[in-house]
Amino acid sequence: MFSSLVKTNYKNALIVTIFFLLIVSFFNGTSEIKLLSSKFFLTFIMYFLMIVLALDAIRQNKIIGMVLFSSLFFLPPSIFSDYKGELFPITYLIFITYLLYVSGLVMFKNWKKNTGL
């Protein structure tokens, strides 16, 4: 399931991820981005996977997709500096809730197809 999401959204997700990381680095105030560091690699992968899910959500439901995209701004502590380390659980809960919602829909469709309803 997730591999098909990545296959359909990887081009757009790469562009949005790079753009989002540039926005975050602007708010950070750092002039250099260390492309070969392990922190950047982990950050890039994390944002890429979340943006793939958000793009899928926008394709299925515009409101849920916008909620997922807007929650990504809670992750970097430099954007909301008054709430350092307090807002990131909201993003993770929103994305976990969306994943559970999608998996519930898939299970319901399988159940409905197998029982003949």
Steps between C-alpha positions, in 0.01 A plus 500: 500500500765752601728412211224585254454837672869574461496394134210731417613803702880491508565778245269749665614393845867559412425853379283585800751348745787706361284813507387427856855443621604831345218673689608333824863600446384858438320504836802338665723784391783272390672594179635155422331167457721197559377263231723209599419497870296225659259754654413638157453152356264393780311829483464473124369141518257588780356801318493311170290217646264740676458710187423186297218426744380860492493501118296180505263658750459807279414275207233320704367779723613864472425596861686206654793564268523864602486401867789258444705762313435770758596266782845459344578855614475380862811281463789751475553683828620816325160586349306515829788588730274558802390136493832322451448127525131521586329489160667210321282231665197665336648436156580139576152439643336655194704283263443183706127575505500539123688172455251321724212658308639381165573151630148483646353589162708229331392242760135603459519468121658155532236392749221634284638328187556165672160480670304594190327808635 
